[in-house]
Amino acid sequence: MRIAQVAPLFESVPPKLYGGTERVVSYLTEELVRLGHDVTLFATADSCTSARLVPVWPQALRLDETCADQLAPHVLMIELVARLADQFDIIHFHVAQLHLPVARRLRGVAHVTTLHGRLDLLELVPLFDEFSEIPVVSISDAQRLPLPRAAWVGTVHHGLPPDLLPFSPTPGDYLAFLGRVSPEKGVGRAIAIAKACGMPLRIAAKVDPADRVYFETEIRPRLDDPLVEFIGEIGEDEKGRFLGGARALLFPIDWPEPFGVVMIEALACGLPVVAFEGGSVREVISDGVNGLVVRSLEEAVQAVRRIDSIDRRACRAEFERRFTASRMAADYLAVYRAVRAASTPWLRRPALVPPAVEEAVPAGEYSGSRGNGRTGFTRGERESSDFGEGRHP
């Protein structure tokens, strides 16, 4: 099958350091190539792939100090994909909603869009009501709940290469936090849990410009504690040692996490996860088998104290059974075939009459806790690898 993968340009594929969406695109692309498919990857020129690379921008936008408008390269890429569309059997988009008007006009070319970000934003309801014929894939069942009228064609959980991260059978003596410093990721909760347990906490996380004030005012003052060590952003080659050497991964989220790749990275290392309930957590963590699901700081502290009851071999076994790249690729191939073989082409459905702005978005809603909803394409506004992820203010 001739397959196009269209990746965000914020990071290379795979990312050099932090990056969720682009990393998953890389694992999927490489597995599809291994299976013998003809894959073309639209990404930045500093990407590394065994597929045919169409370099849209010289380097990852997050690392490009010369790019003042991060929207422009993405628009350029969408136009290039449309121009070459008839060369593919299916086009797989990973750029949130940016391409929807173009995808609607790809007559005779099968396409599917994986939505990698949060979907509980008011602006997305009328958008996906309008584009209700566009076939979309969720990365968890929980993610799709706010958009029941979207044209869902499947849920595909993320997967990793089985040899990417080594299994570590022996527990370490510290707790691990891996990801991004932001209110919704819960690094403040992680510090509170570690201090209550009297256990060391190592934080391997990046700080986006959008979260710099939060880091400086809320987190940095709490890093003086001898139990807390802030490592900063780490690369793929450091994850195995960091996760494998820990006793548990803390995943204290405060938002509807669409998936959470770090959870399956931990499981690959045999590391049990203490996770706050929400979003996709229950789809990844089987309570009492590969981790413990909690609802409060008090429950999290108790969970850490009994984390050794979780068998690290069982964690690795759950990863191998449910979260490998080969399983992810097989699921996507099934989606590709279903979309291509649909007896009725994906024709445009009648658009709903858009509601007045004052009806769709109540006064003051944008400053509430549902996220700012911006994709933030100018430098300094947003530099996150999860395209359209949505953020708490």
GUSE-193351 format. One line per field, with one value per residue (C-alpha): residue number from 1; chain; x, y, z negated. Coordinates in steps of 0.2 Angstrom, whole numbers. Layout:
N
num NUM / ...;
chaine A / ...;
u X / ...;
v Y / ...;
w Z / ...;
This chain:
393
num 1 / 2 / 3 / 4 / 5 / 6 / 7 / 8 / 9 / 10 / 11 / 12 / 13 / 14 / 15 / 16 / 17 / 18 / 19 / 20 / 21 / 22 / 23 / 24 / 25 / 26 / 27 / 28 / 29 / 30 / 31 / 32 / 33 / 34 / 35 / 36 / 37 / 38 / 39 / 40 / 41 / 42 / 43 / 44 / 45 / 46 / 47 / 48 / 49 / 50 / 51 / 52 / 53 / 54 / 55 / 56 / 57 / 58 / 59 / 60 / 61 / 62 / 63 / 64 / 65 / 66 / 67 / 68 / 69 / 70 / 71 / 72 / 73 / 74 / 75 / 76 / 77 / 78 / 79 / 80 / 81 / 82 / 83 / 84 / 85 / 86 / 87 / 88 / 89 / 90 / 91 / 92 / 93 / 94 / 95 / 96 / 97 / 98 / 99 / 100 / 101 / 102 / 103 / 104 / 105 / 106 / 107 / 108 / 109 / 110 / 111 / 112 / 113 / 114 / 115 / 116 / 117 / 118 / 119 / 120 / 121 / 122 / 123 / 124 / 125 / 126 / 127 / 128 / 129 / 130 / 131 / 132 / 133 / 134 / 135 / 136 / 137 / 138 / 139 / 140 / 141 / 142 / 143 / 144 / 145 / 146 / 147 / 148 / 149 / 150 / 151 / 152 / 153 / 154 / 155 / 156 / 157 / 158 / 159 / 160 / 161 / 162 / 163 / 164 / 165 / 166 / 167 / 168 / 169 / 170 / 171 / 172 / 173 / 174 / 175 / 176 / 177 / 178 / 179 / 180 / 181 / 182 / 183 / 184 / 185 / 186 / 187 / 188 / 189 / 190 / 191 / 192 / 193 / 194 / 195 / 196 / 197 / 198 / 199 / 200 / 201 / 202 / 203 / 204 / 205 / 206 / 207 / 208 / 209 / 210 / 211 / 212 / 213 / 214 / 215 / 216 / 217 / 218 / 219 / 220 / 221 / 222 / 223 / 224 / 225 / 226 / 227 / 228 / 229 / 230 / 231 / 232 / 233 / 234 / 235 / 236 / 237 / 238 / 239 / 240 / 241 / 242 / 243 / 244 / 245 / 246 / 247 / 248 / 249 / 250 / 251 / 252 / 253 / 254 / 255 / 256 / 257 / 258 / 259 / 260 / 261 / 262 / 263 / 264 / 265 / 266 / 267 / 268 / 269 / 270 / 271 / 272 / 273 / 274 / 275 / 276 / 277 / 278 / 279 / 280 / 281 / 282 / 283 / 284 / 285 / 286 / 287 / 288 / 289 / 290 / 291 / 292 / 293 / 294 / 295 / 296 / 297 / 298 / 299 / 300 / 301 / 302 / 303 / 304 / 305 / 306 / 307 / 308 / 309 / 310 / 311 / 312 / 313 / 314 / 315 / 316 / 317 / 318 / 319 / 320 / 321 / 322 / 323 / 324 / 325 / 326 / 327 / 328 / 329 / 330 / 331 / 332 / 333 / 334 / 335 / 336 / 337 / 338 / 339 / 340 / 341 / 342 / 343 / 344 / 345 / 346 / 347 / 348 / 349 / 350 / 351 / 352 / 353 / 354 / 355 / 356 / 357 / 358 / 359 / 360 / 361 / 362 / 363 / 364 / 365 / 366 / 367 / 368 / 369 / 370 / 371 / 372 / 373 / 374 / 375 / 376 / 377 / 378 / 379 / 380 / 381 / 382 / 383 / 384 / 385 / 386 / 387 / 388 / 389 / 390 / 391 / 392 / 393;
chaine A / A / A / A / A / A / A / A / A / A / A / A / A / A / A / A / A / A / A / A / A / A / A / A / A / A / A / A / A / A / A / A / A / A / A / A / A / A / A / A / A / A / A / A / A / A / A / A / A / A / A / A / A / A / A / A / A / A / A / A / A / A / A / A / A / A / A / A / A / A / A / A / A / A / A / A / A / A / A / A / A / A / A / A / A / A / A / A / A / A / A / A / A / A / A / A / A / A / A / A / A / A / A / A / A / A / A / A / A / A / A / A / A / A / A / A / A / A / A / A / A / A / A / A / A / A / A / A / A / A / A / A / A / A / A / A / A / A / A / A / A / A / A / A / A / A / A / A / A / A / A / A / A / A / A / A / A / A / A / A / A / A / A / A / A / A / A / A / A / A / A / A / A / A / A / A / A / A / A / A / A / A / A / A / A / A / A / A / A / A / A / A / A / A / A / A / A / A / A / A / A / A / A / A / A / A / A / A / A / A / A / A / A / A / A / A / A / A / A / A / A / A / A / A / A / A / A / A / A / A / A / A / A / A / A / A / A / A / A / A / A / A / A / A / A / A / A / A / A / A / A / A / A / A / A / A / A / A / A / A / A / A / A / A / A / A / A / A / A / A / A / A / A / A / A / A / A / A / A / A / A / A / A / A / A / A / A / A / A / A / A / A / A / A / A / A / A / A / A / A / A / A / A / A / A / A / A / A / A / A / A / A / A / A / A / A / A / A / A / A / A / A / A / A / A / A / A / A / A / A / A / A / A / A / A / A / A / A / A / A / A / A / A / A / A / A / A / A / A / A / A / A / A / A / A / A / A / A / A / A / A / A / A / A / A / A / A / A / A / A / A / A / A / A / A / A / A / A / A / A / A / A / A / A / A / A / A / A / A / A / A / A / A;
u 0 / 6 / 4 / 8 / 11 / 9 / 18 / 18 / 33 / 36 / 48 / 58 / 52 / 57 / 61 / 78 / 71 / 53 / 39 / 24 / 15 / 31 / 38 / 22 / 22 / 40 / 36 / 21 / 31 / 45 / 34 / 24 / 40 / 46 / 30 / 34 / 23 / 28 / 28 / 31 / 34 / 30 / 41 / 56 / 72 / 81 / 70 / 77 / 67 / 68 / 53 / 54 / 56 / 48 / 57 / 45 / 56 / 75 / 73 / 61 / 51 / 54 / 73 / 72 / 75 / 73 / 55 / 43 / 27 / 25 / 8 / 16 / 27 / 12 / 1 / 15 / 15 / -4 / -3 / 11 / 2 / -13 / -3 / 4 / -11 / -15 / 2 / -5 / -18 / -21 / -15 / -14 / -14 / -8 / -10 / -26 / -39 / -27 / -30 / -49 / -54 / -41 / -45 / -64 / -58 / -47 / -59 / -55 / -41 / -43 / -38 / -39 / -34 / -28 / -33 / -19 / -24 / -38 / -55 / -65 / -64 / -80 / -73 / -71 / -89 / -96 / -79 / -82 / -100 / -96 / -83 / -93 / -89 / -70 / -64 / -55 / -46 / -45 / -30 / -41 / -60 / -61 / -53 / -68 / -82 / -84 / -86 / -99 / -105 / -87 / -85 / -75 / -68 / -58 / -48 / -29 / -19 / -1 / 13 / 32 / 45 / 48 / 67 / 66 / 67 / 75 / 66 / 73 / 67 / 75 / 66 / 76 / 75 / 67 / 51 / 51 / 41 / 44 / 36 / 32 / 31 / 14 / -1 / -11 / 4 / 4 / 22 / 17 / 7 / 22 / 33 / 19 / 18 / 36 / 38 / 24 / 32 / 49 / 56 / 67 / 59 / 68 / 60 / 65 / 54 / 55 / 48 / 39 / 39 / 20 / 24 / 39 / 30 / 22 / 38 / 47 / 33 / 26 / 39 / 56 / 54 / 50 / 66 / 77 / 70 / 84 / 72 / 68 / 80 / 76 / 85 / 77 / 73 / 81 / 82 / 77 / 94 / 92 / 74 / 78 / 90 / 80 / 64 / 71 / 81 / 65 / 53 / 37 / 32 / 21 / 7 / -3 / -12 / -25 / -33 / -42 / -26 / -29 / -16 / 0 / 15 / 25 / 14 / 18 / 36 / 37 / 28 / 41 / 54 / 44 / 40 / 23 / 13 / 4 / -9 / -23 / -39 / -44 / -44 / -36 / -28 / -41 / -37 / -19 / -17 / -26 / -27 / -17 / -9 / 3 / 0 / -12 / -26 / -29 / -41 / -32 / -15 / -19 / -23 / -7 / 4 / -4 / -2 / 17 / 19 / 12 / 19 / 31 / 15 / 15 / 25 / 37 / 37 / 18 / 21 / 32 / 20 / 6 / 16 / 21 / 3 / -6 / 6 / 19 / 22 / 17 / 0 / -2 / 3 / -9 / -24 / -20 / -19 / -36 / -42 / -34 / -42 / -59 / -59 / -53 / -66 / -80 / -95 / -100 / -87 / -83 / -95 / -98 / -113 / -124 / -116 / -125 / -129 / -116 / -123 / -120 / -103 / -112 / -122 / -108 / -96 / -103 / -95 / -80 / -78 / -61 / -54 / -61 / -53 / -57 / -41 / -37 / -40 / -27 / -15 / -2 / 8 / 19 / 35 / 34 / 15 / 16 / 30 / 22 / 24 / 5 / -3 / -19 / -17 / -26 / -19 / -25 / -23;
v 0 / 18 / 27 / 45 / 50 / 69 / 74 / 90 / 101 / 106 / 92 / 81 / 63 / 56 / 70 / 73 / 76 / 78 / 75 / 64 / 65 / 65 / 50 / 40 / 44 / 38 / 21 / 19 / 24 / 12 / -2 / 0 / 1 / -15 / -23 / -19 / -4 / 11 / 25 / 43 / 54 / 73 / 80 / 91 / 89 / 84 / 69 / 51 / 38 / 22 / 29 / 41 / 58 / 74 / 88 / 102 / 113 / 113 / 108 / 106 / 122 / 121 / 122 / 135 / 152 / 160 / 155 / 168 / 161 / 142 / 141 / 146 / 129 / 119 / 127 / 125 / 106 / 104 / 112 / 100 / 85 / 90 / 92 / 74 / 66 / 55 / 46 / 38 / 25 / 33 / 49 / 49 / 66 / 69 / 88 / 90 / 101 / 111 / 101 / 99 / 111 / 103 / 85 / 88 / 92 / 77 / 68 / 50 / 49 / 40 / 49 / 47 / 59 / 54 / 67 / 67 / 81 / 85 / 87 / 94 / 112 / 121 / 127 / 110 / 105 / 116 / 113 / 94 / 96 / 105 / 92 / 77 / 67 / 67 / 50 / 52 / 40 / 43 / 37 / 32 / 29 / 42 / 55 / 55 / 57 / 76 / 74 / 60 / 66 / 65 / 52 / 40 / 25 / 17 / 19 / 15 / 15 / 20 / 7 / 7 / -5 / -19 / -17 / 2 / 2 / -12 / -22 / -18 / -32 / -24 / -9 / 7 / 19 / 34 / 40 / 46 / 60 / 61 / 73 / 92 / 104 / 112 / 113 / 99 / 87 / 88 / 90 / 99 / 84 / 73 / 83 / 83 / 64 / 61 / 72 / 64 / 47 / 53 / 46 / 54 / 61 / 64 / 75 / 73 / 86 / 101 / 118 / 126 / 145 / 145 / 137 / 147 / 158 / 143 / 134 / 149 / 154 / 137 / 124 / 131 / 136 / 118 / 111 / 116 / 101 / 87 / 74 / 83 / 83 / 92 / 84 / 94 / 87 / 70 / 61 / 44 / 36 / 41 / 36 / 17 / 21 / 34 / 24 / 7 / 13 / 20 / 12 / 19 / 32 / 46 / 51 / 64 / 72 / 86 / 85 / 73 / 65 / 59 / 44 / 47 / 39 / 40 / 27 / 13 / 19 / 15 / -2 / -7 / -5 / -15 / 1 / 1 / 17 / 27 / 37 / 49 / 44 / 54 / 53 / 37 / 31 / 17 / 11 / 9 / 5 / -11 / -7 / -19 / -27 / -14 / 0 / 9 / 21 / 35 / 49 / 60 / 64 / 53 / 39 / 42 / 42 / 25 / 18 / 22 / 14 / -3 / -1 / -16 / -27 / -24 / -37 / -28 / -43 / -41 / -23 / -28 / -42 / -30 / -19 / -33 / -39 / -22 / -8 / -13 / -4 / -20 / -20 / -1 / -4 / -18 / -8 / 6 / -5 / -12 / 6 / 11 / -4 / -1 / 18 / 13 / -1 / 9 / 6 / 24 / 37 / 49 / 63 / 79 / 79 / 94 / 107 / 113 / 131 / 138 / 146 / 164 / 167 / 173 / 156 / 145 / 153 / 160 / 176 / 172 / 154 / 157 / 162 / 147 / 130 / 122 / 127 / 142 / 132 / 141 / 131 / 146 / 146 / 162 / 159 / 160 / 157 / 138 / 126 / 109 / 93 / 89 / 98 / 106 / 98 / 112 / 119 / 125 / 144;
w 0 / 4 / -12 / -16 / -34 / -37 / -54 / -63 / -61 / -79 / -81 / -70 / -67 / -79 / -91 / -97 / -115 / -121 / -109 / -109 / -92 / -81 / -91 / -88 / -69 / -68 / -76 / -65 / -49 / -53 / -57 / -41 / -31 / -39 / -34 / -16 / -13 / -2 / -15 / -12 / -27 / -26 / -40 / -44 / -35 / -51 / -53 / -52 / -43 / -32 / -23 / -8 / -16 / -9 / -19 / -22 / -33 / -37 / -55 / -70 / -72 / -91 / -88 / -73 / -81 / -63 / -61 / -68 / -61 / -64 / -55 / -38 / -36 / -40 / -27 / -15 / -19 / -17 / 0 / 5 / -1 / 9 / 24 / 23 / 16 / 31 / 28 / 13 / 8 / -8 / -17 / -36 / -44 / -61 / -61 / -71 / -62 / -51 / -35 / -36 / -22 / -10 / -15 / -11 / 7 / 9 / 21 / 25 / 12 / -4 / -20 / -38 / -53 / -70 / -83 / -95 / -107 / -119 / -112 / -126 / -119 / -115 / -98 / -92 / -93 / -78 / -69 / -69 / -66 / -50 / -45 / -50 / -35 / -38 / -45 / -61 / -73 / -92 / -102 / -117 / -119 / -132 / -120 / -108 / -121 / -119 / -100 / -98 / -80 / -73 / -60 / -71 / -61 / -76 / -92 / -90 / -106 / -104 / -103 / -105 / -97 / -109 / -109 / -112 / -131 / -141 / -154 / -172 / -184 / -200 / -208 / -211 / -226 / -218 / -210 / -192 / -183 / -165 / -152 / -153 / -167 / -166 / -178 / -169 / -170 / -188 / -193 / -208 / -214 / -211 / -222 / -236 / -234 / -235 / -251 / -260 / -256 / -261 / -244 / -232 / -216 / -200 / -187 / -169 / -160 / -148 / -151 / -136 / -135 / -138 / -155 / -160 / -172 / -180 / -182 / -190 / -202 / -207 / -204 / -205 / -224 / -228 / -220 / -235 / -244 / -246 / -240 / -224 / -209 / -193 / -178 / -164 / -146 / -142 / -125 / -120 / -124 / -142 / -145 / -148 / -162 / -170 / -170 / -173 / -188 / -197 / -209 / -201 / -188 / -195 / -182 / -193 / -179 / -181 / -164 / -152 / -145 / -128 / -130 / -139 / -130 / -146 / -154 / -141 / -141 / -159 / -157 / -144 / -157 / -169 / -179 / -188 / -186 / -200 / -190 / -194 / -186 / -171 / -152 / -145 / -161 / -164 / -146 / -149 / -168 / -174 / -192 / -203 / -188 / -180 / -191 / -203 / -199 / -212 / -214 / -227 / -235 / -250 / -239 / -229 / -244 / -250 / -232 / -232 / -249 / -242 / -224 / -227 / -226 / -207 / -198 / -186 / -174 / -173 / -168 / -154 / -149 / -148 / -137 / -125 / -124 / -121 / -117 / -104 / -87 / -78 / -86 / -82 / -64 / -62 / -69 / -58 / -42 / -47 / -47 / -31 / -22 / -30 / -24 / -6 / -5 / -11 / 1 / 0 / 2 / -11 / -4 / -12 / -24 / -25 / -36 / -51 / -53 / -64 / -80 / -84 / -93 / -109 / -109 / -106 / -118 / -134 / -140 / -150 / -144 / -137 / -153 / -162 / -166 / -149 / -141 / -130 / -114 / -104 / -93 / -95 / -80 / -82 / -91 / -110 / -111 / -109 / -106 / -111 / -101 / -103 / -89 / -95 / -112 / -121 / -138 / -154 / -156;
